[in-house]
Each structure stands twice: as structure tokens, then as C-alpha cells.
Amino acid sequence: MARSKGAKNHLLGLGLDNQDQHKRITQGDGFSLVGGSAETHERMTETVIKTVEDLQRHGRNLQDAPAEQVRDLLRKHDRSR
């Protein structure tokens, strides 16, 4: 599927294991993380932050990086794997 000109990526992380009814939302440039237990939300946040830092070292950001590059970096930094 081709992106339209000017379209930007936005990463959405969704945690589904919340048992304590807390509303957890973390947003940044190009990403939104919603839900999850405290541990899951923290893990998602850490993974995205490390991914953004890697992209910045390569002169990119989440909004304009190729999806494959973002996917590979997310997998690299996901400590639950």
C-alpha cells in the first residue's frame, strides 16, 4: 500500500493486560502508548524510547522512517522476546 504524499507514520502501542483499572497513556512525537499493566506500559515505553534514540542516531524519526526499519528496531529493543 503506497502512502500519500505528506503522510506521516504514527506508532500506536496498546497494552491489554491492565487489571488495576489505571489509565496509562504516554505520547510523544510519532507515537502513542495506551493501557497495559504498570510493567507492560513501562516495557512499551522503554522499547519505543530506545527505538527513537536509534532512529535519531541515523538522522530519522518515527514519522518518516521506513516501516521495516521501525519494526526491526522495535524487535531489537523488545526485552520481552
C-alpha positions as CSV (number, residue, x, y, z in Angstrom):
1,M,0.0,0.0,0.0
2,A,1.5,3.3,-1.0
3,R,1.4,6.3,1.3
4,S,0.0,9.6,0.1
5,K,2.4,12.5,-0.1
6,G,2.9,14.2,3.2
7,A,1.5,11.3,5.1
8,K,3.4,10.5,8.3
9,N,3.7,7.3,10.3
10,H,2.3,7.1,13.8
11,L,3.1,4.2,16.1
12,L,0.3,3.0,18.4
13,G,1.1,0.7,21.3
14,L,-1.8,-1.0,23.0
15,G,-1.5,-2.9,26.3
16,L,-4.3,-5.2,27.0
17,D,-3.3,-6.8,30.4
18,N,-4.4,-4.0,32.7
19,Q,-6.1,-5.4,35.9
20,D,-5.9,-2.4,38.2
21,Q,-8.1,0.0,36.2
22,H,-5.4,2.7,36.0
23,K,-5.5,4.7,32.8
24,R,-2.0,4.8,31.3
25,I,-1.2,7.0,28.3
26,T,2.2,8.0,27.1
27,Q,2.6,10.2,24.0
28,G,5.5,11.6,22.1
29,D,6.4,12.7,18.6
30,G,5.1,10.0,16.3
31,F,3.8,7.6,19.0
32,S,1.0,6.9,21.5
33,L,1.1,4.2,24.1
34,V,-2.2,3.3,25.8
35,G,-3.2,0.8,28.5
36,G,-1.4,-2.2,29.9
37,S,-0.3,-3.0,33.4
38,A,2.4,-0.8,35.0
39,E,5.0,-3.4,33.9
40,T,3.7,-3.7,30.3
41,H,3.4,0.1,29.9
42,E,6.9,0.7,31.2
43,R,8.2,-2.0,28.8
44,M,6.4,-0.5,25.9
45,T,7.7,3.0,26.8
46,E,11.3,1.8,27.2
47,T,11.2,-0.1,23.8
48,V,9.8,3.0,21.9
49,I,12.3,5.4,23.6
50,K,15.3,3.2,22.6
51,T,13.9,2.8,19.1
52,V,13.5,6.6,18.8
53,E,17.1,7.1,20.0
54,D,18.4,4.6,17.4
55,L,16.5,6.4,14.7
56,Q,17.9,9.8,15.8
57,R,21.4,8.4,15.5
58,H,20.6,7.6,11.9
59,G,19.1,11.1,11.3
60,R,15.5,9.8,11.2
61,N,12.4,9.9,13.3
62,L,9.3,7.7,13.7
63,Q,7.2,9.8,11.4
64,D,9.5,9.4,8.3
65,A,11.4,6.2,8.9
66,P,10.5,3.2,6.7
67,A,8.1,0.8,8.5
68,E,10.6,-2.1,8.1
69,Q,13.3,-0.1,9.9
70,V,11.0,0.8,12.8
71,R,9.8,-2.8,13.0
72,D,13.3,-4.1,13.1
73,L,14.4,-1.6,15.8
74,L,11.3,-2.4,17.9
75,R,12.1,-6.1,17.8
76,K,15.7,-5.3,18.7
77,H,14.7,-3.4,21.8
78,D,11.8,-5.5,23.0
79,R,13.2,-7.1,26.2
80,S,10.1,-9.4,26.5
81,R,11.4,-11.5,23.5
